[in-house]
Amino acid sequence: MKAMQVMSALSQATRFDVYTRLVEALPGGVASGDLAAGTNSAPSAMSAHLAILSRAGLVTSEKVGKTVIYRGVTGPVEELSGLLADRFTSRSA
């Protein structure tokens, strides 16, 4: 289920921080090196985090010269929010 993949991807603190930074930077993007520096992460660790976020559909990437720019994708989180609201909002009897 895609919802589980999104929740799993965002359940780790660094990935949640990275996703938040990317959404706040919309519509622009953030270079992977800047994300690593901003979160005090090694570039190789950041690459692994971004791969997980990408597989969950939470980020897109674009190569610009030698730099990779990442952008947040809000749709999956909006869908998850709707799913959770539908399932867990108390209903009047």
Backbone as ProteinMPNN parsed JSONL, in Angstrom:
{"seq_chain_A": "MKAMQVMSALSQATRFDVYTRLVEALPGGVASGDLAAGTNSAPSAMSAHLAILSRAGLVTSEKVGKTVIYRGVTGPVEELSGLLADRFTSRSA", "coords_chain_A": {"N_chain_A": [[0.851, -1.183, 0.0], [0.599, 2.181, -0.859], [0.304, 4.221, 1.044], [1.483, 3.19, 3.345], [4.154, 3.099, 2.557], [4.72, 5.817, 2.239], [4.319, 6.734, 4.882], [6.312, 5.248, 6.173], [8.631, 6.241, 4.915], [8.642, 8.876, 5.831], [8.885, 8.547, 8.521], [11.38, 8.601, 9.659], [13.608, 10.799, 11.237], [15.554, 12.51, 9.895], [14.817, 12.215, 7.203], [12.21, 13.231, 7.315], [12.791, 15.876, 7.974], [14.256, 16.644, 5.684], [12.282, 16.329, 3.698], [10.442, 18.262, 4.559], [12.012, 20.591, 4.239], [12.28, 20.551, 1.448], [9.631, 20.839, 0.555], [9.055, 23.341, 1.606], [10.724, 24.833, 0.005], [9.526, 24.854, -2.444], [8.332, 26.548, -5.388], [10.817, 26.025, -6.306], [13.87, 24.197, -5.985], [16.189, 22.151, -4.1], [19.631, 21.613, -3.903], [21.263, 18.46, -3.631], [23.659, 18.414, -2.174], [23.412, 20.725, -0.623], [21.257, 19.988, 0.949], [22.417, 17.897, 2.399], [24.419, 19.301, 3.803], [22.805, 21.087, 5.252], [21.488, 19.428, 7.005], [23.437, 18.263, 8.43], [24.465, 15.835, 7.43], [26.232, 13.108, 5.96], [27.168, 13.093, 2.504], [26.744, 10.571, 1.252], [24.927, 9.34, 2.987], [22.813, 11.112, 2.724], [22.145, 10.658, 0.086], [21.076, 8.076, 0.279], [18.823, 8.585, 1.901], [17.37, 10.304, 0.188], [16.843, 8.555, -1.898], [15.04, 6.78, -0.724], [12.916, 8.531, -0.163], [12.309, 9.218, -2.776], [11.472, 6.731, -3.893], [9.116, 6.48, -2.505], [7.626, 8.34, -3.756], [7.795, 10.958, -2.968], [9.644, 12.89, -3.651], [11.121, 14.546, -6.472], [13.713, 14.56, -8.923], [16.197, 16.457, -10.662], [18.777, 16.712, -12.918], [21.131, 19.202, -13.127], [23.592, 20.328, -14.827], [26.377, 19.387, -13.056], [25.063, 19.1, -10.742], [22.441, 17.816, -8.694], [19.13, 18.587, -8.397], [16.566, 18.58, -6.063], [13.05, 18.277, -5.536], [10.167, 18.667, -3.522], [7.245, 16.599, -3.462], [3.928, 17.018, -3.033], [1.523, 15.646, -3.3], [1.339, 12.772, -2.505], [1.384, 12.992, 0.32], [-0.824, 14.559, 0.788], [-2.816, 12.787, -0.109], [-2.46, 10.733, 1.765], [-3.138, 12.104, 4.101], [-5.858, 12.603, 3.612], [-6.799, 9.946, 3.521], [-6.268, 9.103, 6.161], [-7.885, 10.901, 7.545], [-10.408, 10.136, 6.607], [-10.573, 7.519, 7.593], [-10.2, 7.711, 10.375], [-11.574, 9.819, 11.521], [-13.898, 10.713, 13.923], [-17.203, 9.591, 13.824], [-20.502, 10.749, 13.965], [-23.103, 9.133, 15.693]], "CA_chain_A": [[0.0, 0.0, 0.0], [1.399, 3.397, -0.984], [0.239, 4.976, 2.296], [2.485, 2.632, 4.265], [5.466, 3.503, 2.056], [4.866, 7.239, 2.562], [4.514, 6.858, 6.332], [7.628, 4.691, 6.496], [9.663, 7.167, 4.453], [8.638, 10.092, 6.655], [8.993, 8.221, 9.95], [12.759, 8.818, 10.1], [13.727, 12.242, 11.507], [16.287, 13.236, 8.856], [13.992, 12.248, 5.991], [11.109, 14.17, 7.547], [13.395, 17.204, 7.883], [14.581, 16.885, 4.275], [11.023, 16.518, 2.975], [9.925, 19.567, 4.974], [12.827, 21.615, 3.559], [11.977, 20.538, 0.018], [8.29, 21.403, 0.353], [9.157, 24.772, 1.883], [11.478, 25.456, -1.086], [8.743, 24.836, -3.677], [8.44, 25.621, -6.505], [12.223, 25.769, -6.619], [14.379, 22.952, -5.423], [17.387, 22.247, -3.273], [20.692, 20.691, -4.32], [21.501, 17.392, -2.664], [24.76, 18.827, -1.296], [22.882, 21.693, 0.347], [20.449, 19.223, 1.912], [23.349, 17.189, 3.287], [25.037, 20.282, 4.696], [21.784, 21.651, 6.136], [21.06, 18.437, 7.999], [24.661, 17.677, 8.994], [24.532, 14.441, 6.988], [27.227, 12.784, 4.933], [26.529, 13.002, 1.182], [26.283, 9.201, 0.967], [23.72, 9.114, 3.787], [21.745, 11.907, 2.116], [21.752, 9.938, -1.126], [20.205, 6.975, 0.695], [17.551, 9.178, 2.34], [16.661, 10.802, -0.986], [16.376, 7.387, -2.655], [13.841, 6.283, -0.032], [11.859, 9.511, -0.417], [11.967, 9.113, -4.194], [10.688, 5.505, -4.079], [7.791, 6.72, -1.928], [6.966, 9.34, -4.58], [7.781, 12.22, -2.229], [10.57, 13.85, -4.244], [11.581, 14.372, -7.845], [15.069, 15.087, -9.077], [16.574, 16.966, -11.983], [20.207, 16.978, -13.002], [21.46, 20.488, -13.734], [25.056, 20.269, -14.862], [26.879, 18.343, -12.16], [24.267, 19.168, -9.52], [21.107, 17.239, -8.726], [18.176, 19.412, -7.667], [15.409, 17.814, -5.593], [11.838, 19.033, -5.222], [9.157, 17.898, -2.808], [5.974, 16.298, -4.119], [2.97, 17.051, -1.928], [0.371, 14.782, -3.554], [1.229, 11.583, -1.67], [1.072, 13.351, 1.703], [-2.222, 14.994, 0.771], [-3.61, 11.569, -0.195], [-2.366, 10.066, 3.065], [-3.921, 12.907, 5.037], [-7.263, 12.316, 3.333], [-7.065, 8.576, 3.935], [-6.313, 9.061, 7.62], [-9.074, 11.636, 7.981], [-11.581, 9.301, 6.324], [-10.601, 6.317, 8.426], [-10.103, 7.907, 11.811], [-12.397, 10.9, 12.035], [-15.049, 10.127, 14.612], [-18.477, 9.81, 13.144], [-21.655, 10.833, 14.876], [-24.016, 7.978, 15.559]], "C_chain_A": [[0.893, 1.242, 0.0], [1.414, 4.197, 0.318], [1.297, 4.486, 3.285], [3.893, 3.056, 3.848], [5.729, 4.969, 2.383], [5.121, 7.408, 4.055], [5.885, 6.344, 6.751], [8.745, 5.654, 6.105], [9.769, 8.384, 5.364], [8.824, 9.811, 8.139], [10.403, 8.42, 10.515], [13.007, 10.331, 10.157], [14.446, 13.016, 10.397], [15.463, 13.315, 7.578], [12.817, 13.205, 6.149], [11.613, 15.604, 7.417], [13.686, 17.568, 6.428], [13.3, 17.148, 3.484], [10.426, 17.886, 3.307], [10.681, 20.687, 4.273], [12.483, 21.703, 2.079], [10.603, 21.13, -0.274], [8.326, 22.906, 0.595], [9.87, 25.515, 0.755], [10.702, 25.482, -2.405], [8.385, 26.244, -4.115], [9.876, 25.349, -6.93], [12.632, 24.43, -6.044], [15.613, 23.22, -4.597], [18.387, 21.207, -3.769], [20.945, 19.665, -3.221], [22.625, 17.751, -1.695], [24.308, 19.819, -0.244], [22.009, 21.002, 1.383], [21.342, 18.496, 2.904], [23.966, 18.148, 4.285], [24.029, 20.823, 5.709], [21.301, 20.709, 7.211], [22.244, 17.75, 8.682], [24.774, 16.184, 8.679], [25.658, 14.276, 5.978], [26.51, 12.696, 3.589], [26.01, 11.6, 0.858], [25.02, 8.871, 1.757], [22.549, 9.884, 3.186], [21.24, 11.222, 0.855], [20.789, 8.804, -0.789], [18.84, 7.495, 1.144], [16.724, 9.637, 1.143], [16.135, 9.658, -1.846], [15.096, 6.831, -2.034], [12.668, 7.231, -0.276], [11.39, 9.435, -1.869], [11.107, 7.884, -4.462], [9.272, 5.662, -3.534], [7.013, 7.771, -2.727], [6.932, 10.723, -3.96], [8.729, 13.271, -2.779], [10.779, 13.524, -5.722], [12.988, 14.954, -7.915], [15.297, 15.498, -10.519], [18.063, 17.263, -11.961], [20.424, 18.276, -13.765], [22.976, 20.593, -13.701], [25.526, 19.1, -14.019], [26.069, 18.247, -10.876], [22.919, 18.489, -9.722], [20.221, 18.089, -7.812], [16.967, 18.546, -7.318], [14.266, 18.755, -5.265], [10.867, 18.11, -4.491], [7.908, 17.718, -3.652], [4.935, 16.162, -3.017], [1.792, 16.092, -2.085], [0.266, 13.555, -2.659], [0.882, 11.889, -0.204], [-0.37, 13.837, 1.803], [-3.154, 13.793, 0.712], [-3.615, 10.82, 1.136], [-3.205, 10.796, 4.105], [-5.411, 12.644, 4.858], [-7.658, 10.928, 3.778], [-7.201, 8.479, 5.451], [-7.549, 9.781, 8.152], [-10.333, 10.8, 7.76], [-11.693, 8.123, 7.28], [-10.753, 6.598, 9.908], [-10.849, 9.098, 12.367], [-13.612, 10.282, 12.687], [-16.334, 10.54, 13.901], [-19.585, 9.846, 14.186], [-22.577, 9.673, 14.623], [-25.442, 8.419, 15.468]], "O_chain_A": [[1.839, 1.329, 0.783], [2.436, 4.791, 0.661], [1.927, 5.286, 3.976], [4.731, 3.341, 4.703], [6.843, 5.326, 2.764], [6.029, 8.136, 4.454], [6.544, 6.949, 7.597], [9.691, 5.86, 6.866], [10.869, 8.865, 5.636], [8.911, 10.746, 8.935], [10.586, 8.407, 11.732], [12.653, 11.054, 9.226], [13.979, 14.084, 10.002], [15.414, 14.365, 6.936], [12.468, 13.916, 5.206], [10.945, 16.449, 6.821], [13.392, 18.683, 5.996], [13.243, 18.087, 2.69], [9.955, 18.587, 2.412], [10.07, 21.628, 3.769], [12.403, 22.796, 1.518], [10.439, 21.851, -1.258], [7.691, 23.664, -0.138], [9.642, 26.71, 0.569], [11.168, 26.07, -3.382], [8.146, 27.086, -3.249], [10.12, 24.531, -7.817], [11.781, 23.628, -5.66], [16.029, 24.365, -4.419], [18.024, 20.058, -4.024], [20.85, 19.972, -2.033], [22.545, 17.422, -0.511], [24.763, 19.769, 0.899], [22.013, 21.378, 2.555], [21.065, 18.477, 4.103], [24.032, 17.851, 5.478], [24.356, 20.998, 6.883], [20.758, 21.148, 8.225], [22.071, 16.779, 9.418], [25.128, 15.378, 9.54], [25.987, 15.203, 5.238], [25.358, 12.267, 3.537], [24.948, 11.46, 0.252], [24.133, 8.189, 1.242], [21.428, 9.379, 3.139], [20.038, 11.21, 0.59], [19.801, 8.595, -1.492], [17.813, 6.909, 0.803], [15.52, 9.39, 1.086], [15.077, 9.79, -2.463], [14.171, 6.452, -2.753], [11.557, 6.787, -0.562], [10.199, 9.575, -2.147], [10.113, 7.977, -5.183], [8.336, 5.046, -4.044], [5.861, 8.06, -2.404], [6.139, 11.571, -4.369], [8.627, 14.439, -2.406], [10.632, 12.381, -6.153], [13.39, 15.744, -7.061], [14.689, 14.973, -11.452], [18.549, 17.982, -11.087], [19.966, 18.433, -14.897], [23.566, 20.909, -12.668], [25.122, 17.959, -14.241], [26.353, 17.409, -10.019], [22.327, 18.579, -10.798], [20.513, 18.283, -6.632], [16.415, 17.863, -8.181], [14.47, 19.87, -4.785], [10.762, 16.924, -4.805], [7.558, 18.581, -4.457], [5.049, 15.286, -2.159], [1.132, 15.762, -1.1], [-0.802, 13.309, -2.097], [0.162, 11.121, 0.435], [-1.056, 13.561, 2.787], [-4.174, 13.77, 1.401], [-4.656, 10.332, 1.577], [-3.904, 10.166, 4.898], [-6.141, 12.482, 5.836], [-8.731, 10.74, 4.351], [-8.131, 7.854, 5.963], [-8.182, 9.318, 9.1], [-11.216, 10.757, 8.617], [-12.788, 7.775, 7.722], [-11.368, 5.811, 10.628], [-10.772, 9.367, 13.565], [-14.282, 9.434, 12.097], [-16.501, 11.674, 13.453], [-19.593, 9.078, 15.148], [-22.805, 9.276, 13.48], [-26.34, 7.584, 15.352]]}, "name": "protein", "num_of_chains": 1, "seq": "MKAMQVMSALSQATRFDVYTRLVEALPGGVASGDLAAGTNSAPSAMSAHLAILSRAGLVTSEKVGKTVIYRGVTGPVEELSGLLADRFTSRSA"}
